[in-house]
Amino acid sequence: MKDFLKKLKERLENRPAPPFEEADWLALERRLDAASQTKKRPAAAWFFLPLFLASLGGNVFLFQKLKNPAAKTASADLSASHDTIYIYTSRIEQRTDTIFKTRVVQQPVFLSQNFAAADLKTDSFSFQKNQNAAAADLKTGGFSFQKNQNTAATDLKTDKIDFEKIPTLPLAPLILDDFPKISGTATPPYHFKKRRSFQQTVYAFRPKSVRFGAAGGWTIPISSGVENRNGYSLGGEMQVGFSPSLRFWADANYFQWQFVADRMDETLGIPKVAPPSDDFQFKKADAVQPSLHFSMGLEYVFRAEKSFRPFLGIGLGAAKRFSYNVDYEFLDPATGIEWNFDQTVGSPATLSNFFVGRAGAVRSLPRGWEISARFDFRQPLGGGQIPAVFGVQTGVFKKF
């Protein structure tokens, strides 16, 4: 490798000079001479320069003229690109005034003969003179509208109204006491009540709001013959608002309560069983009953425009009871011996119907949320297989 680099260095140092080419040097000199010489402007450029300056000045002048609105309107005929039509409308206002004048004519009172004579000499106004003038006007037709028109035209021309020139009639004063009095009692207007059609009535009760929520709380059986009661409930509910105050509700709740019964009764869910012998008497039965309830009804909301709104509701429902265990306890009074045994009670094939009554209040929250608290009462119908139940529930709802 070292020998190779050494030989390469020697060859580069000892390489021969390139041969001299005279033609190349001559060509290079010609190109340098041509580049150093200044190019002369053609004569045509001096001919077009005045035309270019004249055109530029004309464009600037025309641009300044077109900036003026009057110049733009004047140039519309030449360019035919924009026409402006000005329409002037005039309005003539006429006003007519009608002036009425009434003179109350009565018999003059002559204080003295001299005063009356002076009135007659000076052509003063008198009742006899007015009667004669009126009679003359009626006979000759002198009292006409033509005289009134001429007087009005003269007043309009001179822009002066002289009440003395307006002709009058010899009218007697009007006594309003002779006219019958009009009663001041006004007749009340009659309002026509338009009857709604069936379609309008149905449309008024269309659903206007929907609420979904969940509720839960404490519940106990309250039928007679039970004690040591305890339980809870949990479920969901839907509400449909037909108006701000009227709502339809439907819910599904899971109930589980525990109680001690002092009798065997099918309505309590404690079926009757036979004791081990006739010496034993029934003492008590302990049961934990789970069930699923479906109910629906209507509720009315008071103070619907307020944030805190009480309500009342009623409805009907059905309960499905699940299987559970019953712990029976019997006692022999003679010996004091107790006998206990468990029995499983299966789920019945039929549902138990019940009545629902509810009362409570709703509180509005921001963004359509609501909280509610209510008392709930459920009474079985037709000898159902569940006891009467009372509970307190709280829930959260979302309005859509």
Secondary structure as a PSIPRED ss2 file (coil, helix, strand):
# PSIPRED VFORMAT (PSIPRED V4.0)

   1 M C   1.000  0.000  0.000
   2 K H   0.000  1.000  0.000
   3 D H   0.000  1.000  0.000
   4 F H   0.000  1.000  0.000
   5 L H   0.000  1.000  0.000
   6 K H   0.000  1.000  0.000
   7 K H   0.000  1.000  0.000
   8 L H   0.000  1.000  0.000
   9 K H   0.000  1.000  0.000
  10 E H   0.000  1.000  0.000
  11 R H   0.000  1.000  0.000
  12 L H   0.000  1.000  0.000
  13 E H   0.000  1.000  0.000
  14 N C   1.000  0.000  0.000
  15 R C   1.000  0.000  0.000
  16 P C   1.000  0.000  0.000
  17 A C   1.000  0.000  0.000
  18 P C   1.000  0.000  0.000
  19 P C   1.000  0.000  0.000
  20 F C   1.000  0.000  0.000
  21 E C   1.000  0.000  0.000
  22 E H   0.000  1.000  0.000
  23 A H   0.000  1.000  0.000
  24 D H   0.000  1.000  0.000
  25 W H   0.000  1.000  0.000
  26 L H   0.000  1.000  0.000
  27 A H   0.000  1.000  0.000
  28 L H   0.000  1.000  0.000
  29 E H   0.000  1.000  0.000
  30 R H   0.000  1.000  0.000
  31 R H   0.000  1.000  0.000
  32 L H   0.000  1.000  0.000
  33 D H   0.000  1.000  0.000
  34 A H   0.000  1.000  0.000
  35 A H   0.000  1.000  0.000
  36 S H   0.000  1.000  0.000
  37 Q C   1.000  0.000  0.000
  38 T C   1.000  0.000  0.000
  39 K C   1.000  0.000  0.000
  40 K C   1.000  0.000  0.000
  41 R C   1.000  0.000  0.000
  42 P C   1.000  0.000  0.000
  43 A H   0.000  1.000  0.000
  44 A H   0.000  1.000  0.000
  45 A H   0.000  1.000  0.000
  46 W H   0.000  1.000  0.000
  47 F H   0.000  1.000  0.000
  48 F H   0.000  1.000  0.000
  49 L H   0.000  1.000  0.000
  50 P H   0.000  1.000  0.000
  51 L H   0.000  1.000  0.000
  52 F H   0.000  1.000  0.000
  53 L H   0.000  1.000  0.000
  54 A H   0.000  1.000  0.000
  55 S H   0.000  1.000  0.000
  56 L H   0.000  1.000  0.000
  57 G H   0.000  1.000  0.000
  58 G H   0.000  1.000  0.000
  59 N H   0.000  1.000  0.000
  60 V H   0.000  1.000  0.000
  61 F H   0.000  1.000  0.000
  62 L H   0.000  1.000  0.000
  63 F H   0.000  1.000  0.000
  64 Q H   0.000  1.000  0.000
  65 K H   0.000  1.000  0.000
  66 L H   0.000  1.000  0.000
  67 K C   1.000  0.000  0.000
  68 N C   1.000  0.000  0.000
  69 P H   0.000  1.000  0.000
  70 A H   0.000  1.000  0.000
  71 A H   0.000  1.000  0.000
  72 K H   0.000  1.000  0.000
  73 T H   0.000  1.000  0.000
  74 A H   0.000  1.000  0.000
  75 S C   1.000  0.000  0.000
  76 A H   0.000  1.000  0.000
  77 D H   0.000  1.000  0.000
  78 L H   0.000  1.000  0.000
  79 S H   0.000  1.000  0.000
  80 A C   1.000  0.000  0.000
  81 S C   1.000  0.000  0.000
  82 H C   1.000  0.000  0.000
  83 D C   1.000  0.000  0.000
  84 T C   1.000  0.000  0.000
  85 I C   1.000  0.000  0.000
  86 Y C   1.000  0.000  0.000
  87 I C   1.000  0.000  0.000
  88 Y C   1.000  0.000  0.000
  89 T C   1.000  0.000  0.000
  90 S C   1.000  0.000  0.000
  91 R C   1.000  0.000  0.000
  92 I C   1.000  0.000  0.000
  93 E C   1.000  0.000  0.000
  94 Q C   1.000  0.000  0.000
  95 R C   1.000  0.000  0.000
  96 T C   1.000  0.000  0.000
  97 D C   1.000  0.000  0.000
  98 T C   1.000  0.000  0.000
  99 I C   1.000  0.000  0.000
 100 F C   1.000  0.000  0.000
 101 K C   1.000  0.000  0.000
 102 T C   1.000  0.000  0.000
 103 R C   1.000  0.000  0.000
 104 V E   0.000  0.000  1.000
 105 V C   1.000  0.000  0.000
 106 Q C   1.000  0.000  0.000
 107 Q C   1.000  0.000  0.000
 108 P C   1.000  0.000  0.000
 109 V C   1.000  0.000  0.000
 110 F C   1.000  0.000  0.000
 111 L C   1.000  0.000  0.000
 112 S C   1.000  0.000  0.000
 113 Q H   0.000  1.000  0.000
 114 N H   0.000  1.000  0.000
 115 F H   0.000  1.000  0.000
 116 A H   0.000  1.000  0.000
 117 A H   0.000  1.000  0.000
 118 A H   0.000  1.000  0.000
 119 D H   0.000  1.000  0.000
 120 L H   0.000  1.000  0.000
 121 K H   0.000  1.000  0.000
 122 T C   1.000  0.000  0.000
 123 D C   1.000  0.000  0.000
 124 S C   1.000  0.000  0.000
 125 F C   1.000  0.000  0.000
 126 S C   1.000  0.000  0.000
 127 F H   0.000  1.000  0.000
 128 Q H   0.000  1.000  0.000
 129 K H   0.000  1.000  0.000
 130 N H   0.000  1.000  0.000
 131 Q H   0.000  1.000  0.000
 132 N H   0.000  1.000  0.000
 133 A H   0.000  1.000  0.000
 134 A H   0.000  1.000  0.000
 135 A H   0.000  1.000  0.000
 136 A H   0.000  1.000  0.000
 137 D H   0.000  1.000  0.000
 138 L H   0.000  1.000  0.000
 139 K H   0.000  1.000  0.000
 140 T H   0.000  1.000  0.000
 141 G C   1.000  0.000  0.000
 142 G C   1.000  0.000  0.000
 143 F C   1.000  0.000  0.000
 144 S C   1.000  0.000  0.000
 145 F H   0.000  1.000  0.000
 146 Q H   0.000  1.000  0.000
 147 K H   0.000  1.000  0.000
 148 N H   0.000  1.000  0.000
 149 Q H   0.000  1.000  0.000
 150 N H   0.000  1.000  0.000
 151 T H   0.000  1.000  0.000
 152 A H   0.000  1.000  0.000
 153 A H   0.000  1.000  0.000
 154 T H   0.000  1.000  0.000
 155 D H   0.000  1.000  0.000
 156 L H   0.000  1.000  0.000
 157 K H   0.000  1.000  0.000
 158 T H   0.000  1.000  0.000
 159 D C   1.000  0.000  0.000
 160 K C   1.000  0.000  0.000
 161 I C   1.000  0.000  0.000
 162 D C   1.000  0.000  0.000
 163 F H   0.000  1.000  0.000
 164 E H   0.000  1.000  0.000
 165 K H   0.000  1.000  0.000
 166 I C   1.000  0.000  0.000
 167 P C   1.000  0.000  0.000
 168 T C   1.000  0.000  0.000
 169 L C   1.000  0.000  0.000
 170 P C   1.000  0.000  0.000
 171 L E   0.000  0.000  1.000
 172 A C   1.000  0.000  0.000
 173 P C   1.000  0.000  0.000
 174 L C   1.000  0.000  0.000
 175 I C   1.000  0.000  0.000
 176 L H   0.000  1.000  0.000
 177 D H   0.000  1.000  0.000
 178 D H   0.000  1.000  0.000
 179 F C   1.000  0.000  0.000
 180 P C   1.000  0.000  0.000
 181 K C   1.000  0.000  0.000
 182 I C   1.000  0.000  0.000
 183 S C   1.000  0.000  0.000
 184 G C   1.000  0.000  0.000
 185 T C   1.000  0.000  0.000
 186 A C   1.000  0.000  0.000
 187 T C   1.000  0.000  0.000
 188 P C   1.000  0.000  0.000
 189 P C   1.000  0.000  0.000
 190 Y C   1.000  0.000  0.000
 191 H C   1.000  0.000  0.000
 192 F C   1.000  0.000  0.000
 193 K C   1.000  0.000  0.000
 194 K C   1.000  0.000  0.000
 195 R C   1.000  0.000  0.000
 196 R C   1.000  0.000  0.000
 197 S C   1.000  0.000  0.000
 198 F H   0.000  1.000  0.000
 199 Q H   0.000  1.000  0.000
 200 Q H   0.000  1.000  0.000
 201 T H   0.000  1.000  0.000
 202 V H   0.000  1.000  0.000
 203 Y H   0.000  1.000  0.000
 204 A H   0.000  1.000  0.000
 205 F C   1.000  0.000  0.000
 206 R C   1.000  0.000  0.000
 207 P C   1.000  0.000  0.000
 208 K C   1.000  0.000  0.000
 209 S E   0.000  0.000  1.000
 210 V E   0.000  0.000  1.000
 211 R E   0.000  0.000  1.000
 212 F E   0.000  0.000  1.000
 213 G E   0.000  0.000  1.000
 214 A E   0.000  0.000  1.000
 215 A E   0.000  0.000  1.000
 216 G E   0.000  0.000  1.000
 217 G E   0.000  0.000  1.000
 218 W E   0.000  0.000  1.000
 219 T E   0.000  0.000  1.000
 220 I E   0.000  0.000  1.000
 221 P E   0.000  0.000  1.000
 222 I C   1.000  0.000  0.000
 223 S C   1.000  0.000  0.000
 224 S C   1.000  0.000  0.000
 225 G C   1.000  0.000  0.000
 226 V E   0.000  0.000  1.000
 227 E E   0.000  0.000  1.000
 228 N E   0.000  0.000  1.000
 229 R E   0.000  0.000  1.000
 230 N E   0.000  0.000  1.000
 231 G E   0.000  0.000  1.000
 232 Y E   0.000  0.000  1.000
 233 S E   0.000  0.000  1.000
 234 L E   0.000  0.000  1.000
 235 G E   0.000  0.000  1.000
 236 G E   0.000  0.000  1.000
 237 E E   0.000  0.000  1.000
 238 M E   0.000  0.000  1.000
 239 Q E   0.000  0.000  1.000
 240 V E   0.000  0.000  1.000
 241 G E   0.000  0.000  1.000
 242 F C   1.000  0.000  0.000
 243 S C   1.000  0.000  0.000
 244 P C   1.000  0.000  0.000
 245 S C   1.000  0.000  0.000
 246 L E   0.000  0.000  1.000
 247 R E   0.000  0.000  1.000
 248 F E   0.000  0.000  1.000
 249 W E   0.000  0.000  1.000
 250 A E   0.000  0.000  1.000
 251 D E   0.000  0.000  1.000
 252 A E   0.000  0.000  1.000
 253 N E   0.000  0.000  1.000
 254 Y E   0.000  0.000  1.000
 255 F E   0.000  0.000  1.000
 256 Q E   0.000  0.000  1.000
 257 W E   0.000  0.000  1.000
 258 Q E   0.000  0.000  1.000
 259 F E   0.000  0.000  1.000
 260 V E   0.000  0.000  1.000
 261 A E   0.000  0.000  1.000
 262 D C   1.000  0.000  0.000
 263 R C   1.000  0.000  0.000
 264 M C   1.000  0.000  0.000
 265 D C   1.000  0.000  0.000
 266 E H   0.000  1.000  0.000
 267 T H   0.000  1.000  0.000
 268 L H   0.000  1.000  0.000
 269 G C   1.000  0.000  0.000
 270 I C   1.000  0.000  0.000
 271 P C   1.000  0.000  0.000
 272 K C   1.000  0.000  0.000
 273 V C   1.000  0.000  0.000
 274 A C   1.000  0.000  0.000
 275 P C   1.000  0.000  0.000
 276 P C   1.000  0.000  0.000
 277 S C   1.000  0.000  0.000
 278 D C   1.000  0.000  0.000
 279 D C   1.000  0.000  0.000
 280 F C   1.000  0.000  0.000
 281 Q E   0.000  0.000  1.000
 282 F E   0.000  0.000  1.000
 283 K E   0.000  0.000  1.000
 284 K E   0.000  0.000  1.000
 285 A E   0.000  0.000  1.000
 286 D E   0.000  0.000  1.000
 287 A E   0.000  0.000  1.000
 288 V E   0.000  0.000  1.000
 289 Q E   0.000  0.000  1.000
 290 P E   0.000  0.000  1.000
 291 S E   0.000  0.000  1.000
 292 L E   0.000  0.000  1.000
 293 H E   0.000  0.000  1.000
 294 F E   0.000  0.000  1.000
 295 S E   0.000  0.000  1.000
 296 M E   0.000  0.000  1.000
 297 G E   0.000  0.000  1.000
 298 L E   0.000  0.000  1.000
 299 E E   0.000  0.000  1.000
 300 Y E   0.000  0.000  1.000
 301 V E   0.000  0.000  1.000
 302 F C   1.000  0.000  0.000
 303 R C   1.000  0.000  0.000
 304 A C   1.000  0.000  0.000
 305 E C   1.000  0.000  0.000
 306 K C   1.000  0.000  0.000
 307 S C   1.000  0.000  0.000
 308 F E   0.000  0.000  1.000
 309 R E   0.000  0.000  1.000
 310 P E   0.000  0.000  1.000
 311 F E   0.000  0.000  1.000
 312 L E   0.000  0.000  1.000
 313 G E   0.000  0.000  1.000
 314 I E   0.000  0.000  1.000
 315 G E   0.000  0.000  1.000
 316 L E   0.000  0.000  1.000
 317 G E   0.000  0.000  1.000
 318 A E   0.000  0.000  1.000
 319 A E   0.000  0.000  1.000
 320 K E   0.000  0.000  1.000
 321 R E   0.000  0.000  1.000
 322 F C   1.000  0.000  0.000
 323 S C   1.000  0.000  0.000
 324 Y E   0.000  0.000  1.000
 325 N E   0.000  0.000  1.000
 326 V E   0.000  0.000  1.000
 327 D E   0.000  0.000  1.000
 328 Y E   0.000  0.000  1.000
 329 E E   0.000  0.000  1.000
 330 F E   0.000  0.000  1.000
 331 L E   0.000  0.000  1.000
 332 D E   0.000  0.000  1.000
 333 P C   1.000  0.000  0.000
 334 A C   1.000  0.000  0.000
 335 T C   1.000  0.000  0.000
 336 G C   1.000  0.000  0.000
 337 I E   0.000  0.000  1.000
 338 E E   0.000  0.000  1.000
 339 W E   0.000  0.000  1.000
 340 N E   0.000  0.000  1.000
 341 F E   0.000  0.000  1.000
 342 D E   0.000  0.000  1.000
 343 Q E   0.000  0.000  1.000
 344 T E   0.000  0.000  1.000
 345 V E   0.000  0.000  1.000
 346 G C   1.000  0.000  0.000
 347 S C   1.000  0.000  0.000
 348 P C   1.000  0.000  0.000
 349 A C   1.000  0.000  0.000
 350 T C   1.000  0.000  0.000
 351 L C   1.000  0.000  0.000
 352 S E   0.000  0.000  1.000
 353 N E   0.000  0.000  1.000
 354 F E   0.000  0.000  1.000
 355 F E   0.000  0.000  1.000
 356 V E   0.000  0.000  1.000
 357 G E   0.000  0.000  1.000
 358 R E   0.000  0.000  1.000
 359 A E   0.000  0.000  1.000
 360 G E   0.000  0.000  1.000
 361 A E   0.000  0.000  1.000
 362 V E   0.000  0.000  1.000
 363 R E   0.000  0.000  1.000
 364 S E   0.000  0.000  1.000
 365 L C   1.000  0.000  0.000
 366 P H   0.000  1.000  0.000
 367 R H   0.000  1.000  0.000
 368 G H   0.000  1.000  0.000
 369 W E   0.000  0.000  1.000
 370 E E   0.000  0.000  1.000
 371 I E   0.000  0.000  1.000
 372 S E   0.000  0.000  1.000
 373 A E   0.000  0.000  1.000
 374 R E   0.000  0.000  1.000
 375 F E   0.000  0.000  1.000
 376 D E   0.000  0.000  1.000
 377 F E   0.000  0.000  1.000
 378 R E   0.000  0.000  1.000
 379 Q E   0.000  0.000  1.000
 380 P E   0.000  0.000  1.000
 381 L C   1.000  0.000  0.000
 382 G C   1.000  0.000  0.000
 383 G C   1.000  0.000  0.000
 384 G C   1.000  0.000  0.000
 385 Q C   1.000  0.000  0.000
 386 I C   1.000  0.000  0.000
 387 P C   1.000  0.000  0.000
 388 A C   1.000  0.000  0.000
 389 V E   0.000  0.000  1.000
 390 F E   0.000  0.000  1.000
 391 G E   0.000  0.000  1.000
 392 V E   0.000  0.000  1.000
 393 Q E   0.000  0.000  1.000
 394 T E   0.000  0.000  1.000
 395 G E   0.000  0.000  1.000
 396 V E   0.000  0.000  1.000
 397 F E   0.000  0.000  1.000
 398 K E   0.000  0.000  1.000
 399 K E   0.000  0.000  1.000
 400 F C   1.000  0.000  0.000
